[in-house]
Amino acid sequence: MNAPLIIAFIGKGGVGKTVLSALTGKLFMELGRKVLFIDADPAMGLAASIGAENFKTIGRAREEIIKRARIASTIEEKERLGEVLDYVLLETLYERPGYSLIVMGQTDTLGCYCPVNGLLRRTIGALASNYDAVIIDAEAGIEQVNRQVVESVQYPVIVTDNSLRGVKTALMINGRIGDIPSMKPVQTGVIFNRVESPDPDLVGTVTAGGMLDYEHIGPDPDIREFDLRGTPLIDMPPDASVPRKLRKILSANGILK
């Protein structure tokens, strides 16, 4: 099995992680790479941004598996849960030409069920090996990625706006990445998104915190227009300003190649 390139977009809410996740997948698809999108945010914005509909979430699959585990009474029934897991998870794989999608979603089942989370992570990791690039649209913290999605991310891309709160969130995330033994990124960088000109002091705080400055991406009315009309972002022209700037950033930092 191949080891895919795994990229996670992380940051505080409202900074544009979902847009950058969708467009990064688009850039890899334009190079002929097989892409697996993982929508790890309970809001499920990535699925909407690429035009996915009628999908089954990992949260729903997890609930089904836990219900089956609760009613399993014999050793044989419990041993068969692994087969059930594979089948249920395959139902969550949303496939289209050029890309696939897994949506984590939400769960109504109470309790930790750490063994189930571990099985989910290992199975998703096995699925990911069939792709060239895995693009994760994450929540603010890296723990959820580590706990439920994949064990490691080569390129955590932290997205921020031009605010001290956004940069403090970036520092917090970078600290947590360093605290997780299995997280051994090639590099961690920060994109100032929807920003005309980042504040130099904020950029200095980022670099002093041990992160790379991936430069900035300015506001783009085309993005707003696509969102207004509900047009999938992966249909955006490659010469539009945000895909063009994102291509430059990812290529310059050895991520897109």
C-alpha positions as CSV (number, residue, x, y, z in Angstrom):
1,M,0.0,0.0,0.0
2,N,1.2,3.5,-0.8
3,A,1.6,6.2,1.8
4,P,-0.5,9.1,0.7
5,L,0.4,12.8,1.2
6,I,-1.8,14.0,4.1
7,I,-2.6,17.7,4.5
8,A,-4.9,19.1,7.2
9,F,-6.3,22.6,7.2
10,I,-6.7,23.7,10.9
11,G,-7.6,27.0,12.6
12,K,-10.2,28.9,14.4
13,G,-13.7,29.1,13.0
14,G,-14.5,31.4,10.1
15,V,-11.0,31.7,8.6
16,G,-11.7,29.9,5.3
17,K,-10.3,26.4,6.0
18,T,-13.0,24.7,4.0
19,V,-12.4,26.8,0.9
20,L,-8.7,26.1,1.0
21,S,-9.3,22.4,1.6
22,A,-11.6,22.2,-1.4
23,L,-9.3,24.1,-3.7
24,T,-6.2,22.2,-2.6
25,G,-8.0,19.0,-3.6
26,K,-8.8,20.6,-6.9
27,L,-5.1,21.5,-7.5
28,F,-4.1,17.9,-6.9
29,M,-6.9,16.6,-9.2
30,E,-5.6,18.9,-12.0
31,L,-2.3,17.1,-11.7
32,G,-4.1,13.7,-12.2
33,R,-3.8,12.7,-8.5
34,K,-6.4,10.6,-6.8
35,V,-7.8,12.7,-3.9
36,L,-9.6,11.7,-0.7
37,F,-11.4,14.6,1.0
38,I,-12.1,14.1,4.7
39,D,-14.7,16.5,6.1
40,A,-13.7,16.3,9.8
41,D,-15.7,19.4,10.9
42,P,-19.2,18.6,12.3
43,A,-20.6,21.5,10.3
44,M,-19.8,19.4,7.1
45,G,-19.0,22.5,5.1
46,L,-16.4,20.7,2.9
47,A,-19.0,18.3,1.6
48,A,-21.3,21.1,0.6
49,S,-18.4,23.1,-1.0
50,I,-17.6,20.3,-3.4
51,G,-21.2,19.6,-4.2
52,A,-21.6,16.2,-2.4
53,E,-25.1,15.1,-1.6
54,N,-26.8,12.0,-0.1
55,F,-23.8,10.7,1.8
56,K,-23.6,8.6,4.9
57,T,-21.4,10.0,7.7
58,I,-18.9,8.2,9.9
59,G,-20.9,9.4,12.9
60,R,-23.9,7.5,11.7
61,A,-21.7,4.4,10.9
62,R,-20.2,4.6,14.4
63,E,-23.7,4.6,15.9
64,E,-24.7,1.5,13.9
65,I,-21.5,-0.3,15.0
66,I,-22.0,0.6,18.6
67,K,-25.6,-0.6,18.5
68,R,-24.5,-3.9,17.0
69,A,-21.8,-4.2,19.7
70,R,-24.4,-3.7,22.5
71,I,-26.6,-6.5,21.3
72,A,-23.8,-9.0,20.4
73,S,-24.1,-11.8,23.0
74,T,-21.8,-14.5,21.7
75,I,-18.1,-14.5,21.0
76,E,-18.8,-15.3,17.4
77,E,-21.1,-12.3,17.0
78,K,-18.5,-10.0,18.6
79,E,-15.8,-11.4,16.3
80,R,-18.0,-10.6,13.3
81,L,-18.1,-6.9,14.3
82,G,-14.9,-6.3,12.3
83,E,-16.6,-7.6,9.1
84,V,-19.6,-5.4,9.9
85,L,-17.3,-2.4,10.4
86,D,-15.7,-2.8,7.0
87,Y,-19.1,-3.0,5.3
88,V,-20.6,-0.1,7.1
89,L,-17.5,2.1,6.5
90,L,-17.5,1.3,2.8
91,E,-21.0,2.7,2.7
92,T,-19.6,6.0,3.9
93,L,-17.2,6.4,1.0
94,Y,-18.7,8.9,-1.4
95,E,-17.0,8.4,-4.8
96,R,-16.9,10.7,-7.9
97,P,-14.6,10.9,-10.9
98,G,-11.3,12.2,-9.6
99,Y,-12.0,12.2,-5.9
100,S,-13.7,10.5,-3.0
101,L,-15.1,11.9,0.3
102,I,-15.5,10.7,3.8
103,V,-17.7,12.9,6.1
104,M,-17.1,12.5,9.8
105,G,-20.4,14.2,10.8
106,Q,-21.8,14.1,14.3
107,T,-22.8,11.3,16.6
108,D,-25.7,11.1,19.1
109,T,-24.3,8.1,20.9
110,L,-23.1,8.9,24.4
111,G,-19.8,7.5,25.7
112,C,-16.2,7.3,24.5
113,Y,-16.1,3.9,22.8
114,C,-12.4,4.3,22.3
115,P,-12.0,0.8,20.7
116,V,-14.5,1.8,18.0
117,N,-12.7,5.1,17.4
118,G,-9.5,3.2,17.1
119,L,-11.0,0.8,14.5
120,L,-12.4,3.8,12.6
121,R,-9.0,5.4,12.5
122,R,-7.3,2.3,11.3
123,T,-9.9,1.6,8.6
124,I,-9.8,5.2,7.4
125,G,-6.0,4.9,7.3
126,A,-6.3,1.7,5.2
127,L,-8.7,3.5,2.8
128,A,-6.4,6.5,2.5
129,S,-3.6,4.3,1.2
130,N,-5.5,4.0,-2.1
131,Y,-5.1,7.7,-2.7
132,D,-2.3,10.0,-3.7
133,A,-3.4,12.9,-1.5
134,V,-5.7,13.1,1.6
135,I,-7.1,16.6,2.3
136,I,-8.6,17.1,5.8
137,D,-10.9,20.0,6.7
138,A,-10.4,19.9,10.4
139,E,-11.9,21.5,13.5
140,A,-9.8,24.0,15.5
141,G,-7.8,21.3,17.4
142,I,-5.6,18.6,16.0
143,E,-6.7,16.1,18.6
144,Q,-9.8,15.2,16.7
145,V,-7.8,14.4,13.6
146,N,-5.4,12.2,15.6
147,R,-8.2,10.5,17.5
148,Q,-10.6,9.7,14.8
149,V,-9.2,10.2,11.3
150,V,-5.5,9.4,10.8
151,E,-2.5,9.0,13.1
152,S,-0.3,11.5,11.5
153,V,-0.4,14.5,9.1
154,Q,2.7,15.4,7.1
155,Y,1.6,19.0,6.4
156,P,-0.6,20.7,9.0
157,V,-1.6,24.0,7.4
158,I,-2.9,26.4,10.0
159,V,-5.2,29.1,8.6
160,T,-5.7,32.4,10.4
161,D,-7.1,35.9,9.8
162,N,-5.4,39.1,10.6
163,S,-6.2,39.0,14.3
164,L,-4.3,38.2,17.5
165,R,-6.9,35.7,18.4
166,G,-6.4,33.8,15.2
167,V,-2.6,33.8,15.7
168,K,-2.9,32.7,19.3
169,T,-5.1,29.8,18.1
170,A,-2.3,28.9,15.6
171,L,0.2,28.9,18.4
172,M,-2.0,26.7,20.5
173,I,-2.5,24.2,17.6
174,N,1.2,24.1,16.9
175,G,1.8,23.4,20.6
176,R,-0.6,20.5,20.6
177,I,1.0,19.0,17.4
178,G,4.2,19.0,19.3
179,D,2.6,17.2,22.3
180,I,1.3,14.3,20.2
181,P,4.0,11.6,19.7
182,S,2.6,10.2,16.5
183,M,2.4,13.7,14.9
184,K,5.7,14.1,13.1
185,P,5.0,16.7,10.4
186,V,7.4,17.5,7.7
187,Q,6.7,21.1,8.4
188,T,3.9,23.3,9.9
189,G,3.0,26.5,8.2
190,V,0.5,29.3,8.5
191,I,-1.6,31.0,5.8
192,F,-3.1,34.4,6.5
193,N,-6.4,34.0,4.6
194,R,-8.7,36.7,3.2
195,V,-6.1,39.3,4.2
196,E,-4.9,42.2,2.1
197,S,-1.7,42.7,4.1
198,P,-0.9,40.7,7.3
199,D,0.2,42.7,10.3
200,P,4.0,42.4,10.6
201,D,3.8,41.8,14.4
202,L,1.5,38.9,13.8
203,V,3.7,37.4,11.2
204,G,6.6,37.8,13.6
205,T,4.6,36.0,16.3
206,V,4.0,33.1,13.9
207,T,7.6,32.7,12.9
208,A,8.9,33.1,16.5
209,G,6.5,30.3,17.4
210,G,8.4,27.9,15.1
211,M,5.9,27.9,12.2
212,L,6.6,28.8,8.6
213,D,4.9,31.9,7.1
214,Y,3.1,30.6,4.0
215,E,2.3,34.2,3.1
216,H,-1.2,35.4,2.6
217,I,-4.3,35.1,0.3
218,G,-6.4,38.1,-0.3
219,P,-10.2,38.4,-0.3
220,D,-11.8,37.2,-3.5
221,P,-15.3,38.1,-4.7
222,D,-15.4,35.0,-6.9
223,I,-15.4,32.8,-3.8
224,R,-18.4,34.8,-2.4
225,E,-20.2,34.4,-5.8
226,F,-19.6,30.6,-5.8
227,D,-20.9,30.4,-2.2
228,L,-23.9,32.5,-3.1
229,R,-24.9,30.3,-6.0
230,G,-23.9,27.1,-4.3
231,T,-21.5,26.2,-7.2
232,P,-18.9,23.6,-6.2
233,L,-15.6,25.2,-5.6
234,I,-13.8,22.4,-7.5
235,D,-15.4,23.9,-10.6
236,M,-13.6,27.2,-10.1
237,P,-11.4,28.2,-13.0
238,P,-7.7,27.4,-12.4
239,D,-6.7,30.9,-13.2
240,A,-8.9,32.5,-10.6
241,S,-7.0,34.4,-8.0
242,V,-7.3,32.1,-5.0
243,P,-6.5,28.8,-6.8
244,R,-3.6,30.6,-8.5
245,K,-2.2,32.0,-5.2
246,L,-2.8,28.7,-3.3
247,R,-1.0,26.8,-6.1
248,K,2.0,29.1,-5.7
249,I,2.1,28.7,-1.9
250,L,1.8,24.9,-1.9
251,S,4.3,24.5,-4.7
252,A,6.9,26.8,-3.1
253,N,6.7,24.9,0.1
254,G,7.0,21.4,-1.4
255,I,3.5,20.3,-0.8
256,L,2.1,20.4,-4.3
257,K,4.4,18.5,-6.7
